[in-house]
Amino acid sequence: MSKWFEEIDCKNSNVIYSRIRLARNWDEYVFPSRMTATQCGEMVERLGEGLKGLKDQEGRDLSYSQLDQMQELEKMALRERRILNMACVNRKEPSGLLLSADESGSIVLGGDDHIRMQILSPGLKLDELWQKADVLDDYVNERFSYAFDEKYGYLTSFPTNVGTGLRACVVLHLPTLSQVRKFQSIVADMSRFGTAIRGLYGEGSDNYGSLYEVSNQRTLGQSEKEIVELVTKAAAQLNNQEMRVRSATLNTQRLEREDEAYKSYGVLKYARKMSEKDARIFISQLMAGEEDGLMKFNEECSLYSLIIGIKPANLNLWAKRPLDKDELDAVRAAYIRQNLPEIV
């Protein structure tokens, strides 16, 4: 089955994907950081058994894996695909993962919190994702009583998640807007209204590929609906501003923009070694070129899925063998050549 990120269409919007994440804790146990390995093992086993019948939106069972028994490389690949965070990758105590076949839905058991639910989807769909997450949340809560305080809401390992426990996030491609002088003031304005913007793969000029994540700063004092509406509005504003700035550059620099896109394609198509930094920059140029109608491909494709595929752990899995740094750059170039669509 194809993965959710293989369905991303960059032709009509700068919005790459949306994500809803809920942090919950079972009121029978202390927070994971204070649990013994024995307690973790017992809790994860009980949670896994109680959620065994859980299915995705299409009625398929979610597969279960014991994270602490998984190979390091597999866990790193899941992190690169936005399923796990680094704390879960490094965790030695018992923990588990329920994962849908397309990887759009997941539940981590015994990570930062006892239960962390996540749903992802291409495009700007936070409201739709929240409705799905709400149904999933009710399903879990019917079986396991949450740690909840009448005044503060859901109690979580990190104070920044207390309240709704909801983190709403949208990832956007902002190659032009991020280069204008006023971008930092835009980020500051968003912050004053309760949203945070950060580079997906680094801060400032180190965020090669110009992918940015906008999310809510607060989970306390706002309802889930208010958080979803806030982040949706912020993402829509960033998308519109990127389109306006890029439209202006097209009017004055169309040939230069087209030249950049086709040069990037040529390097990606024929290079024999490719660093991740260079690959992200060139793929970003293709994404912008496709959306602006400067180039077309002979088949529907998700250029964003290339960005996932060129990450080190996923490349090692694709090659089916461990790779050193020089081999990694060579295999990355081969992976891109194999998966890059033809221009028409």
C-alpha positions as a Markdown table, in Angstrom:
| # | Residue | x | y | z |
|---|---|---|---|---|
| 1 | Met | 0.0 | 0.0 | 0.0 |
| 2 | Ser | 1.2 | 3.5 | -0.8 |
| 3 | Lys | 2.1 | 5.8 | 2.1 |
| 4 | Trp | 0.3 | 9.0 | 2.9 |
| 5 | Phe | 3.2 | 11.2 | 1.8 |
| 6 | Glu | 3.2 | 9.6 | -1.7 |
| 7 | Glu | -0.2 | 11.3 | -2.3 |
| 8 | Ile | 1.0 | 14.9 | -1.8 |
| 9 | Asp | 0.2 | 17.1 | -4.7 |
| 10 | Cys | 2.3 | 20.3 | -4.9 |
| 11 | Lys | 0.6 | 21.7 | -8.1 |
| 12 | Asn | -2.2 | 23.7 | -6.4 |
| 13 | Ser | -0.9 | 24.8 | -3.0 |
| 14 | Asn | 2.2 | 25.4 | -1.0 |
| 15 | Val | 0.7 | 23.4 | 1.9 |
| 16 | Ile | 2.4 | 20.0 | 2.1 |
| 17 | Tyr | 0.6 | 18.3 | 4.9 |
| 18 | Ser | -1.4 | 18.7 | 8.1 |
| 19 | Arg | -1.0 | 16.8 | 11.4 |
| 20 | Ile | -3.0 | 16.4 | 14.6 |
| 21 | Arg | -1.3 | 15.0 | 17.7 |
| 22 | Leu | -2.9 | 14.2 | 21.0 |
| 23 | Ala | -1.0 | 13.5 | 24.3 |
| 24 | Arg | -2.8 | 11.4 | 26.9 |
| 25 | Asn | -1.9 | 9.6 | 30.1 |
| 26 | Trp | -3.5 | 6.6 | 31.8 |
| 27 | Asp | -4.6 | 7.6 | 35.4 |
| 28 | Glu | -3.4 | 4.2 | 36.8 |
| 29 | Tyr | 0.3 | 5.0 | 36.3 |
| 30 | Val | 2.8 | 7.8 | 37.0 |
| 31 | Phe | 4.3 | 9.6 | 34.0 |
| 32 | Pro | 6.8 | 7.5 | 31.9 |
| 33 | Ser | 9.8 | 9.4 | 33.2 |
| 34 | Arg | 9.1 | 8.1 | 36.7 |
| 35 | Met | 8.2 | 4.5 | 35.8 |
| 36 | Thr | 10.4 | 1.5 | 36.2 |
| 37 | Ala | 11.1 | -0.7 | 33.3 |
| 38 | Thr | 8.8 | -3.3 | 34.8 |
| 39 | Gln | 6.0 | -0.8 | 35.1 |
| 40 | Cys | 6.5 | 0.3 | 31.5 |
| 41 | Gly | 6.4 | -3.2 | 30.3 |
| 42 | Glu | 3.2 | -4.0 | 32.2 |
| 43 | Met | 1.5 | -0.8 | 31.1 |
| 44 | Val | 2.4 | -1.1 | 27.4 |
| 45 | Glu | 1.3 | -4.8 | 27.4 |
| 46 | Arg | -2.1 | -3.8 | 28.9 |
| 47 | Leu | -2.5 | -0.9 | 26.5 |
| 48 | Gly | -1.6 | -3.0 | 23.4 |
| 49 | Glu | -4.0 | -5.8 | 24.4 |
| 50 | Gly | -6.8 | -3.3 | 25.1 |
| 51 | Leu | -6.3 | -1.6 | 21.7 |
| 52 | Lys | -5.9 | -4.8 | 19.7 |
| 53 | Gly | -9.2 | -4.4 | 17.8 |
| 54 | Leu | -8.4 | -0.8 | 16.7 |
| 55 | Lys | -8.9 | -0.2 | 13.0 |
| 56 | Asp | -8.1 | 2.7 | 10.7 |
| 57 | Gln | -10.7 | 4.8 | 8.9 |
| 58 | Glu | -11.0 | 2.2 | 6.1 |
| 59 | Gly | -11.6 | -0.6 | 8.6 |
| 60 | Arg | -8.1 | -2.2 | 8.4 |
| 61 | Asp | -6.3 | -3.3 | 11.6 |
| 62 | Leu | -3.5 | -1.2 | 12.8 |
| 63 | Ser | -0.3 | -3.2 | 13.0 |
| 64 | Tyr | 1.5 | -3.5 | 16.4 |
| 65 | Ser | 5.3 | -3.3 | 17.0 |
| 66 | Gln | 7.3 | -3.5 | 20.1 |
| 67 | Leu | 9.6 | -0.4 | 19.7 |
| 68 | Asp | 12.2 | -1.5 | 22.2 |
| 69 | Gln | 12.8 | -4.7 | 20.2 |
| 70 | Met | 13.0 | -2.9 | 16.9 |
| 71 | Gln | 16.3 | -2.3 | 15.1 |
| 72 | Glu | 17.8 | 1.2 | 15.6 |
| 73 | Leu | 17.7 | 1.8 | 11.8 |
| 74 | Glu | 14.0 | 1.0 | 11.5 |
| 75 | Lys | 13.2 | 3.4 | 14.4 |
| 76 | Met | 15.3 | 6.2 | 12.7 |
| 77 | Ala | 13.5 | 5.6 | 9.5 |
| 78 | Leu | 10.2 | 6.0 | 11.3 |
| 79 | Arg | 11.4 | 9.2 | 12.8 |
| 80 | Glu | 12.4 | 10.5 | 9.3 |
| 81 | Arg | 8.8 | 9.6 | 8.2 |
| 82 | Arg | 7.4 | 11.7 | 11.1 |
| 83 | Ile | 6.1 | 8.8 | 13.1 |
| 84 | Leu | 8.5 | 8.9 | 16.1 |
| 85 | Asn | 10.4 | 11.6 | 17.8 |
| 86 | Met | 14.0 | 11.3 | 18.9 |
| 87 | Ala | 13.0 | 10.5 | 22.5 |
| 88 | Cys | 11.1 | 7.4 | 21.3 |
| 89 | Val | 14.0 | 6.4 | 19.1 |
| 90 | Asn | 16.4 | 6.5 | 22.1 |
| 91 | Arg | 14.1 | 5.1 | 24.7 |
| 92 | Lys | 15.3 | 1.8 | 26.1 |
| 93 | Glu | 12.2 | 1.0 | 28.3 |
| 94 | Pro | 9.4 | -1.1 | 26.8 |
| 95 | Ser | 7.2 | 0.9 | 24.4 |
| 96 | Gly | 4.9 | 0.1 | 21.5 |
| 97 | Leu | 3.6 | 1.4 | 18.2 |
| 98 | Leu | 0.2 | 1.0 | 16.5 |
| 99 | Leu | 0.5 | 2.0 | 12.9 |
| 100 | Ser | -1.8 | 2.1 | 9.9 |
| 101 | Ala | -0.7 | 0.6 | 6.6 |
| 102 | Asp | -0.4 | 4.0 | 4.9 |
| 103 | Glu | 1.3 | 5.4 | 8.1 |
| 104 | Ser | -1.2 | 8.3 | 8.3 |
| 105 | Gly | -2.4 | 7.1 | 11.7 |
| 106 | Ser | -0.3 | 6.0 | 14.6 |
| 107 | Ile | -0.4 | 5.6 | 18.4 |
| 108 | Val | 2.8 | 5.5 | 20.4 |
| 109 | Leu | 2.5 | 3.6 | 23.7 |
| 110 | Gly | 4.9 | 4.4 | 26.6 |
| 111 | Gly | 6.9 | 7.2 | 24.9 |
| 112 | Asp | 7.0 | 10.8 | 26.2 |
| 113 | Asp | 3.4 | 10.1 | 27.4 |
| 114 | His | 1.6 | 6.9 | 28.0 |
| 115 | Ile | -0.4 | 7.4 | 24.8 |
| 116 | Arg | 0.3 | 9.7 | 21.9 |
| 117 | Met | -2.1 | 9.6 | 18.9 |
| 118 | Gln | -1.2 | 11.2 | 15.6 |
| 119 | Ile | -3.1 | 11.6 | 12.3 |
| 120 | Leu | -1.5 | 13.1 | 9.1 |
| 121 | Ser | -2.9 | 14.0 | 5.7 |
| 122 | Pro | -1.7 | 15.8 | 2.6 |
| 123 | Gly | -3.0 | 19.4 | 2.2 |
| 124 | Leu | -4.7 | 21.8 | 4.7 |
| 125 | Lys | -7.1 | 19.5 | 6.5 |
| 126 | Leu | -6.8 | 20.2 | 10.2 |
| 127 | Asp | -10.5 | 20.3 | 10.8 |
| 128 | Glu | -11.1 | 16.9 | 9.2 |
| 129 | Leu | -8.1 | 15.4 | 11.0 |
| 130 | Trp | -9.3 | 16.7 | 14.4 |
| 131 | Gln | -12.7 | 15.1 | 13.8 |
| 132 | Lys | -11.0 | 11.7 | 13.2 |
| 133 | Ala | -8.7 | 12.2 | 16.2 |
| 134 | Asp | -11.7 | 13.0 | 18.4 |
| 135 | Val | -13.3 | 9.7 | 17.4 |
| 136 | Leu | -10.1 | 7.9 | 18.1 |
| 137 | Asp | -9.6 | 9.7 | 21.4 |
| 138 | Asp | -13.1 | 8.6 | 22.5 |
| 139 | Tyr | -12.4 | 5.0 | 21.5 |
| 140 | Val | -9.2 | 4.9 | 23.6 |
| 141 | Asn | -10.8 | 6.8 | 26.6 |
| 142 | Glu | -13.7 | 4.3 | 26.7 |
| 143 | Arg | -11.1 | 1.6 | 27.5 |
| 144 | Phe | -8.5 | 3.5 | 29.5 |
| 145 | Ser | -9.3 | 6.4 | 32.0 |
| 146 | Tyr | -7.2 | 9.5 | 31.3 |
| 147 | Ala | -5.4 | 11.6 | 33.8 |
| 148 | Phe | -7.6 | 14.7 | 33.8 |
| 149 | Asp | -7.9 | 17.7 | 36.1 |
| 150 | Glu | -11.1 | 19.8 | 36.1 |
| 151 | Lys | -9.1 | 23.1 | 36.2 |
| 152 | Tyr | -6.1 | 22.3 | 34.0 |
| 153 | Gly | -7.5 | 19.6 | 31.6 |
| 154 | Tyr | -5.5 | 16.6 | 30.4 |
| 155 | Leu | -2.3 | 16.1 | 32.4 |
| 156 | Thr | 0.8 | 15.4 | 30.4 |
| 157 | Ser | 4.6 | 14.8 | 30.9 |
| 158 | Phe | 5.4 | 18.3 | 29.5 |
| 159 | Pro | 3.7 | 21.4 | 30.9 |
| 160 | Thr | 3.5 | 22.8 | 27.3 |
| 161 | Asn | 0.9 | 20.1 | 26.4 |
| 162 | Val | -1.3 | 20.4 | 29.5 |
| 163 | Gly | -4.9 | 21.4 | 28.7 |
| 164 | Thr | -6.2 | 20.0 | 25.5 |
| 165 | Gly | -3.0 | 18.0 | 24.9 |
| 166 | Leu | -3.5 | 18.9 | 21.2 |
| 167 | Arg | -0.8 | 19.9 | 18.9 |
| 168 | Ala | -2.1 | 21.1 | 15.5 |
| 169 | Cys | 0.6 | 21.5 | 12.8 |
| 170 | Val | 0.7 | 22.4 | 9.1 |
| 171 | Val | 3.9 | 22.1 | 6.9 |
| 172 | Leu | 4.3 | 24.5 | 4.1 |
| 173 | His | 6.8 | 25.1 | 1.3 |
| 174 | Leu | 7.9 | 28.8 | 1.4 |
| 175 | Pro | 10.9 | 29.1 | -1.0 |
| 176 | Thr | 10.1 | 32.8 | -1.9 |
| 177 | Leu | 8.5 | 34.2 | 1.1 |
| 178 | Ser | 11.3 | 33.0 | 3.4 |
| 179 | Gln | 13.8 | 35.0 | 1.4 |
| 180 | Val | 12.1 | 38.4 | 1.7 |
| 181 | Arg | 13.4 | 40.8 | 4.4 |
| 182 | Lys | 10.1 | 41.0 | 6.2 |
| 183 | Phe | 9.8 | 37.2 | 6.8 |
| 184 | Gln | 11.2 | 37.4 | 10.4 |
| 185 | Ser | 8.6 | 40.1 | 11.2 |
| 186 | Ile | 5.9 | 37.8 | 9.7 |
| 187 | Val | 7.1 | 35.0 | 12.1 |
| 188 | Ala | 7.1 | 37.4 | 15.0 |
| 189 | Asp | 3.5 | 38.5 | 14.1 |
| 190 | Met | 2.3 | 34.9 | 14.0 |
| 191 | Ser | 3.9 | 34.3 | 17.4 |
| 192 | Arg | 2.0 | 37.2 | 19.0 |
| 193 | Phe | -1.2 | 35.5 | 17.8 |
| 194 | Gly | -0.3 | 32.2 | 19.4 |
| 195 | Thr | 1.3 | 30.2 | 16.6 |
| 196 | Ala | 5.0 | 29.2 | 16.2 |
| 197 | Ile | 6.8 | 28.9 | 12.8 |
| 198 | Arg | 10.0 | 26.9 | 12.6 |
| 199 | Gly | 12.1 | 25.3 | 9.9 |
| 200 | Leu | 11.3 | 21.6 | 9.4 |
| 201 | Tyr | 14.9 | 20.8 | 8.8 |
| 202 | Gly | 16.8 | 23.6 | 10.6 |
| 203 | Glu | 16.5 | 27.2 | 11.4 |
| 204 | Gly | 17.0 | 30.3 | 9.2 |
| 205 | Ser | 19.2 | 29.8 | 6.2 |
| 206 | Asp | 20.1 | 26.2 | 7.3 |
| 207 | Asn | 16.5 | 25.1 | 6.5 |
| 208 | Tyr | 17.5 | 23.8 | 3.1 |
| 209 | Gly | 14.4 | 23.1 | 1.0 |
| 210 | Ser | 12.4 | 25.9 | 2.6 |
| 211 | Leu | 9.9 | 23.7 | 4.4 |
| 212 | Tyr | 8.3 | 25.3 | 7.5 |
| 213 | Glu | 6.0 | 24.1 | 10.2 |
| 214 | Val | 3.3 | 26.3 | 11.8 |
| 215 | Ser | 1.7 | 25.0 | 15.0 |
| 216 | Asn | -0.1 | 26.2 | 18.1 |
| 217 | Gln | 2.0 | 27.5 | 21.0 |
| 218 | Arg | -0.6 | 26.9 | 23.7 |
| 219 | Thr | -2.7 | 23.9 | 24.6 |
| 220 | Leu | -4.1 | 25.5 | 27.8 |
| 221 | Gly | -6.9 | 28.1 | 27.8 |
| 222 | Gln | -8.1 | 27.3 | 24.3 |
| 223 | Ser | -10.6 | 24.7 | 23.0 |
| 224 | Glu | -9.6 | 22.1 | 20.4 |
| 225 | Lys | -11.8 | 23.9 | 17.9 |
| 226 | Glu | -10.1 | 27.3 | 18.6 |
| 227 | Ile | -6.6 | 25.7 | 18.2 |
| 228 | Val | -7.5 | 24.1 | 14.9 |
| 229 | Glu | -9.0 | 27.3 | 13.6 |
| 230 | Leu | -6.0 | 29.4 | 14.7 |
| 231 | Val | -3.4 | 27.2 | 13.0 |
| 232 | Thr | -5.6 | 26.8 | 9.9 |
| 233 | Lys | -5.9 | 30.5 | 9.5 |
| 234 | Ala | -2.1 | 31.1 | 10.0 |
| 235 | Ala | -1.3 | 28.4 | 7.4 |
| 236 | Ala | -3.8 | 29.9 | 4.9 |
| 237 | Gln | -2.2 | 33.3 | 5.4 |
| 238 | Leu | 1.3 | 32.0 | 4.9 |
| 239 | Asn | 0.2 | 30.1 | 1.8 |
| 240 | Asn | -1.5 | 33.3 | 0.3 |
| 241 | Gln | 1.5 | 35.5 | 1.1 |
| 242 | Glu | 3.9 | 32.9 | -0.6 |
| 243 | Met | 1.6 | 32.9 | -3.7 |
| 244 | Arg | 1.6 | 36.7 | -3.9 |
| 245 | Val | 5.3 | 37.1 | -3.6 |
| 246 | Arg | 6.0 | 34.3 | -6.0 |
| 247 | Ser | 3.5 | 35.7 | -8.5 |
| 248 | Ala | 5.3 | 39.0 | -8.4 |
| 249 | Thr | 8.7 | 37.3 | -9.0 |
| 250 | Leu | 7.2 | 35.4 | -12.0 |
| 251 | Asn | 6.2 | 38.6 | -13.6 |
| 252 | Thr | 9.7 | 40.0 | -13.5 |
| 253 | Gln | 11.9 | 37.0 | -13.4 |
| 254 | Arg | 10.0 | 34.2 | -15.1 |
| 255 | Leu | 13.0 | 33.1 | -17.3 |
| 256 | Glu | 15.4 | 33.0 | -14.4 |
| 257 | Arg | 12.9 | 31.0 | -12.3 |
| 258 | Glu | 12.3 | 28.6 | -15.2 |
| 259 | Asp | 16.1 | 28.2 | -15.7 |
| 260 | Glu | 16.6 | 27.4 | -12.0 |
| 261 | Ala | 13.9 | 24.7 | -12.1 |
| 262 | Tyr | 15.3 | 23.0 | -15.2 |
| 263 | Lys | 18.9 | 23.2 | -14.0 |
| 264 | Ser | 17.8 | 21.6 | -10.8 |
| 265 | Tyr | 16.1 | 18.9 | -12.7 |
| 266 | Gly | 19.2 | 18.2 | -14.8 |
| 267 | Val | 21.4 | 17.9 | -11.7 |
| 268 | Leu | 18.9 | 15.5 | -10.0 |
| 269 | Lys | 18.5 | 13.5 | -13.1 |
| 270 | Tyr | 22.1 | 12.9 | -13.9 |
| 271 | Ala | 24.2 | 13.4 | -10.8 |
| 272 | Arg | 26.1 | 10.4 | -9.5 |
| 273 | Lys | 26.7 | 11.8 | -6.0 |
| 274 | Met | 24.2 | 14.0 | -4.1 |
| 275 | Ser | 24.3 | 15.4 | -0.5 |
| 276 | Glu | 21.1 | 15.7 | 1.3 |
| 277 | Lys | 21.5 | 19.5 | 1.5 |
| 278 | Asp | 21.8 | 19.8 | -2.3 |
| 279 | Ala | 19.0 | 17.4 | -3.0 |
| 280 | Arg | 16.6 | 19.3 | -0.8 |
| 281 | Ile | 17.5 | 22.6 | -2.5 |
| 282 | Phe | 17.0 | 21.1 | -6.0 |
| 283 | Ile | 13.8 | 19.3 | -5.1 |
| 284 | Ser | 12.5 | 22.5 | -3.6 |
| 285 | Gln | 13.1 | 24.2 | -7.0 |
| 286 | Leu | 11.1 | 21.5 | -8.8 |
| 287 | Met | 8.2 | 21.8 | -6.3 |
| 288 | Ala | 8.0 | 25.5 | -7.0 |
| 289 | Gly | 8.5 | 25.0 | -10.7 |
| 290 | Glu | 5.7 | 22.5 | -10.9 |
| 291 | Glu | 3.3 | 24.6 | -8.9 |
| 292 | Asp | 4.0 | 27.7 | -11.0 |
| 293 | Gly | 3.4 | 25.8 | -14.2 |
| 294 | Leu | 7.0 | 26.2 | -15.3 |
| 295 | Met | 7.4 | 22.5 | -15.8 |
| 296 | Lys | 5.2 | 19.4 | -16.1 |
| 297 | Phe | 5.9 | 15.8 | -15.5 |
| 298 | Asn | 4.7 | 12.8 | -17.4 |
| 299 | Glu | 3.0 | 11.2 | -14.4 |
| 300 | Glu | 1.4 | 12.2 | -11.1 |
| 301 | Cys | 4.1 | 12.2 | -8.4 |
| 302 | Ser | 4.8 | 13.4 | -4.9 |
| 303 | Leu | 8.1 | 15.4 | -5.0 |
| 304 | Tyr | 7.8 | 15.6 | -1.2 |
| 305 | Ser | 8.1 | 11.8 | -1.0 |
| 306 | Leu | 11.6 | 12.2 | -2.5 |
| 307 | Ile | 12.6 | 14.3 | 0.5 |
| 308 | Ile | 11.5 | 11.5 | 2.8 |
| 309 | Gly | 13.3 | 8.9 | 0.7 |
| 310 | Ile | 16.6 | 10.6 | 0.6 |
| 311 | Lys | 17.0 | 10.7 | 4.4 |
| 312 | Pro | 19.8 | 8.5 | 5.6 |
| 313 | Ala | 17.9 | 5.7 | 7.5 |
| 314 | Asn | 15.4 | 5.3 | 4.7 |
| 315 | Leu | 18.1 | 5.2 | 2.1 |
| 316 | Asn | 19.8 | 2.4 | 4.1 |
| 317 | Leu | 16.6 | 0.5 | 4.1 |
| 318 | Trp | 16.1 | 1.1 | 0.4 |
| 319 | Ala | 19.7 | -0.2 | -0.3 |
| 320 | Lys | 19.1 | -3.1 | 2.0 |
| 321 | Arg | 22.6 | -2.7 | 3.5 |
| 322 | Pro | 24.6 | -0.4 | 5.7 |
| 323 | Leu | 26.1 | 2.6 | 3.9 |
| 324 | Asp | 29.0 | 4.8 | 4.8 |
| 325 | Lys | 28.9 | 8.6 | 4.0 |
| 326 | Asp | 30.4 | 8.3 | 0.5 |
| 327 | Glu | 28.1 | 5.4 | -0.4 |
| 328 | Leu | 25.2 | 7.3 | 1.0 |
| 329 | Asp | 25.7 | 10.2 | -1.4 |
| 330 | Ala | 26.0 | 7.8 | -4.3 |
| 331 | Val | 22.9 | 5.8 | -3.3 |
| 332 | Arg | 21.0 | 9.0 | -2.8 |
| 333 | Ala | 21.7 | 10.1 | -6.4 |
| 334 | Ala | 20.7 | 6.6 | -7.6 |
| 335 | Tyr | 17.5 | 6.7 | -5.6 |
| 336 | Ile | 16.6 | 10.1 | -7.1 |
| 337 | Arg | 17.4 | 9.0 | -10.6 |
| 338 | Gln | 15.1 | 6.0 | -10.2 |
| 339 | Asn | 12.2 | 7.9 | -8.7 |
| 340 | Leu | 12.3 | 11.2 | -10.5 |
| 341 | Pro | 9.5 | 11.5 | -13.1 |
| 342 | Glu | 10.2 | 12.5 | -16.7 |
| 343 | Ile | 9.6 | 16.1 | -17.9 |
| 344 | Val | 7.0 | 16.6 | -20.7 |
